[in-house]
Amino acid sequence: LALTAVLPAVPAEAGDVFKGRQLYAQHCTRCHGSDGRSVLPGTPNLSRGEGLLAPDQVLLRSLRFGKGLMPGFEAVLRGRELLDVLVYVRSLQR
């Protein structure tokens, strides 16, 4: 199933950063830290933009299906929630 069939080609800016922060706190901080600084070895430091140079659709696919050691969140997060997390993650860059 193509990602574009599930999510329209909407830029991440269309996501809700406040909802994204809540979802990130619930699902992502264990590995990526509350401020985006990696907790586990080999985890991208999101506060430095590591791993965030890819286009939104590529990052959304990684969130949905996983990448490397990161599990996919397809069973946990749906449609707009994925956009919400992505817009929040992009806001962590300093």
C-alpha positions as CSV (number, residue, x, y, z in Angstrom):
1,L,0.0,0.0,0.0
2,A,1.5,3.3,-1.0
3,L,1.9,6.0,1.6
4,T,0.3,8.5,-0.6
5,A,-2.9,6.4,-0.6
6,V,-3.1,6.8,3.1
7,L,-1.7,10.4,3.5
8,P,-2.3,13.1,1.0
9,A,0.7,15.0,-0.3
10,V,0.4,17.6,2.5
11,P,3.5,19.4,3.9
12,A,4.3,18.7,7.5
13,E,3.5,22.3,8.3
14,A,-0.1,21.2,8.1
15,G,0.4,19.2,11.3
16,D,-0.5,20.3,14.8
17,V,2.8,20.9,16.7
18,F,1.0,20.7,20.1
19,K,-0.6,17.4,19.4
20,G,2.7,16.3,17.9
21,R,4.5,17.2,21.1
22,Q,2.0,15.0,23.1
23,L,2.4,12.1,20.8
24,Y,6.2,12.5,20.7
25,A,6.3,12.5,24.6
26,Q,4.2,9.3,24.6
27,H,6.0,7.3,21.9
28,C,9.4,8.8,21.1
29,T,11.2,10.2,24.1
30,R,12.5,6.8,25.3
31,C,14.9,6.7,22.4
32,H,15.1,10.3,21.0
33,G,14.9,12.1,24.4
34,S,12.4,14.8,25.4
35,D,14.4,17.5,23.6
36,G,15.4,15.5,20.6
37,R,18.9,14.7,21.9
38,S,19.4,11.0,21.4
39,V,19.2,8.7,24.4
40,L,20.3,5.4,22.8
41,P,23.5,5.0,20.8
42,G,22.9,5.2,17.1
43,T,19.7,7.1,17.5
44,P,19.7,10.4,15.5
45,N,20.0,13.6,17.5
46,L,16.9,15.4,16.2
47,S,17.9,18.6,17.9
48,R,20.8,18.8,15.5
49,G,18.6,17.9,12.5
50,E,20.2,14.4,12.1
51,G,18.0,12.3,9.9
52,L,15.7,15.2,9.0
53,L,17.1,16.2,5.6
54,A,14.7,13.8,3.8
55,P,11.4,15.1,2.3
56,D,8.3,14.9,4.4
57,Q,6.9,11.8,2.6
58,V,10.1,9.9,3.2
59,L,10.1,10.7,6.9
60,L,6.4,9.9,7.2
61,R,7.1,6.5,5.7
62,S,9.8,5.9,8.3
63,L,7.4,6.9,11.1
64,R,4.8,4.6,9.7
65,F,6.9,1.5,8.8
66,G,10.0,2.0,10.9
67,K,13.6,2.4,9.9
68,G,16.7,0.6,11.3
69,L,16.1,-0.1,15.0
70,M,13.1,2.3,15.1
71,P,9.8,0.4,15.0
72,G,6.9,1.4,12.8
73,F,4.0,3.2,14.4
74,E,1.5,2.2,11.8
75,A,-0.6,0.4,14.3
76,V,-0.4,3.2,16.8
77,L,-0.5,6.5,14.9
78,R,-2.8,7.3,12.0
79,G,-2.9,9.9,9.2
80,R,-2.8,13.3,10.8
81,E,-1.1,12.0,13.9
82,L,1.9,11.1,11.8
83,L,1.9,14.7,10.4
84,D,1.6,16.1,13.9
85,V,4.7,14.1,15.1
86,L,6.7,15.1,12.0
87,V,6.0,18.8,12.4
88,Y,6.9,18.6,16.1
89,V,10.1,16.7,15.3
90,R,11.1,19.3,12.8
91,S,10.6,22.0,15.4
92,L,13.2,20.4,17.7
93,Q,16.1,21.5,15.4
94,R,18.2,24.2,16.9
